Amino acid sequence: KSIMDARSSEIKKLQNVAGNIFELPSKYFTDISYDCASVPEIQKLLGVMSATNPTYTTFPPVLFPNLIEDKSLKTVFGNWALLAQILKAALRGVTSLHQGSSHGGGAHTNSQKWDIRQVTPGSIAWAAVITIFFLSPDTEFSGSGVGKKSNINYKELFYNYKRVLVTKWKSKRIEEIVAKINNYVFGAAQTSTIDTNHEDHTDAINRAMAALDVDTDD
């Protein structure tokens, strides 16, 4: 579970390359005083209609291919390339994003330190939460798991995302997404043999199941 315990130093490293990942000016992510909430491109990614009174959905457009939100969630996590870049930077080092080989990043990458050879439902859910966090007006994770400025419940988002991935892990669409992320992050085709029952089913997920069913309609 080490990837879930990434400290602020790891987050800061990712923030430094977030501009490249999102293809937006880096100051949006590195300057904590910058008013990101007023940036139209960020509003579009989060599906926010008002900068003065923003409301955040559980599954914003940034998680879908071509930023087209699908209320049925059939295409959620379809924007896999963005999630893959975040995971690659976190696991193999930020320099690996600029190298043709995925074996860059030095001898002590997090993937080696944590012995991670393929992505799991938890790691993809983590990348999705980091995506939302970087686009939000929040500047740090609070102990409560709720954003101080946005009031986004990141802890709940994580379990909602993880629950969807665990439930659909063996579906053709999610298997294709996982294969693409594994190939991008680790450089070789990986067949996911993760036992989701062992790795991901926890009491916390069961508690979050009801929350997922109460997803907003707006």
N, C-alpha and C positions, 0 to 999 in steps of 0.2 A: 504493500500500500504506500510505499515511499513517495511515489509521484504525487499523492494527495497531500503530502506534508511539505511541499515546496515552499521554502521560506521567501521572505521579501526580496532577498538578493537574487533568487532565481526569477521572480516576477519582474524585477527591474531589468534583468538581462533581456527578457522577452520584450519588455516595453521599448527597449532600445532598437529592436528590429520590427516592432509592430507596424511602423509606417510602411516598411517594405512589404509586409505580409498583407496589409489591407490596401496597399497602393494609395496611401494618403500621406500628407506631410507628417514627418516624424514628430513635430512639435505638439501635435494633437495628443500624443501619448507620453512624451517625455517631459513636457512642461505641465506640472501639476496645477499651475494657476490658469492654464488655458481653459476657456469656456467651451468645452467640447459639445455640451448640450445644444448649443446654438448652430452647430455645423450641419448644414443640410444633408451632406453625404452620410454622416453618422446617424442622423435622425432616420434616414431611409433604411439603413442597415438594421436599426433597432425597431423600425416600424412606429416611431414616435411621431405623433401629429402636431404636438404643441411643445415648444421649448419652455414655455412658462409654466405649463401644468402637464408634464409628461406622464404618460402611463406606459408601463412596460408589460408586454405579453410574455408568456412562458416560452413560446416558440417563435422568436422574431424572424424576419425575412433573412437575416444573415446566415441562418442555419439551412436555408433551402437553396437549391440550384437556381441561378439567375435571379436570386432575391425574390422569388415568387412564393409567397406564403401559401401553404396548403393546409387548410383547416382539418383535413382528414389525416394529416401527418404522414401520408404515404411517401412523401419525398423529403421528410425531415432528415437532417444530416447529409443531404445530397450535395451540399457545398463542401465536399470532403477535402478539397485541396487546401482550403484555408485551415481546417482542423489539422491536416497532415503537416503543414508548415509549422504550426505551433508545437505540435508533438515532436517534430524533428529537431526544432530549436531547443526544446526543453530536454530531450533525451540525448541528442548527439552534439549539442553545442550550437550556438548561433552562427558560427562560421560554416557549419555544415550546409546552411541554406545557400551558400554561394559556391559550393564545390560540386563538381559533377559526380563524385563518388560519395556515397553515404557513409563511407568509413572515415570521414574527416572528424575533426573536433578533438584530437588528442587521445591519449591513452586512458584518460580517466573520465570518460563521458558518463552521464547519469545512467544511460542504458546499460553500461557495463557495471557501474557501481551497484545498480539495483537489479542487475541480471534480467533485464527486460529484452526479449527477442521478438515480441509481437504485441500488438495493441490489444487491449481488453475493453469490455464495456465501460469499466471505470475510467480508463485513461482517455477514451473518446469523450465521455461525459465531462471529464475535467477540462479537456481542451475547449469544449463548448462553453463551459462556465467562464474560463479565462477570456474567451472571445467576447462574451457579454460584458465582463468586468472592464476590459480594455476600452470598450465603446461607451461605457457608462461614465457619469460624472464623478464616480467614486475614485479615490486616490489610494485606498488601502482596504484590505480585508479586515473586517472587525471580528472580534472573538465570537460575536453572536451569529455570524454568518449572514448578517443583513447589512446592506450598503448604507453608510451614514447619510449620504446625500440623496441617493436614488430610492432607498428603502427596498431595493431588490433583495429578495431572500435567496442568496446564492446557494446556501445549503440545500434549500428545497429544490432549486433548479437542478442541482447535481443529482439528487435522488430521482427526480422526474425524468431527466435525460437517461440516467443509468437504467431505470426501470423499462423505458421504451427499448433500449438497446438489448437488455437481457431478454425481454419478451420476444423480440424480433431477430435475435442473434443468428438463428439458423434460416431466416428467410433469404431468398435469392438476392433481394435488393441490398440488404445489410451486408450479406456476405461479399457482394461485389464492392461495396464501399470499404469494408474492412481490408479486402485484398489490395485495393488501390492505396489505402493509407499505409499498409504494411510495406508495400513495394516502394513507396516514396520515402518512408522513414528508414527502413532497414536495407533497401537496395536489392532485395531478392524476393521472389514470390514466396509468400508464407501461407501455409494452410493453418487456419485458426483451429486449434484443438482445445481451446479454453473450455474448461468445464464450468459453465456459467452457474450451475447450481452450487458449486463449491466456491467459486471466486466472487460471485456477486449477489447471491440471494442472502439478504440480511434482514433483521427485524426493521431496520430503518427504511429499507425499500418497501416492505410491506406497509409500513405506516404512511409512506408517501403515495401509495397506490390511489387512495381516495383523492388526494390533492390533484393528481394528474387528471382524474375524471372531471374535475371542476375547472378545467381550463377555460379561460375567458373567451367570449365570442366576439370581443371587439378587436 
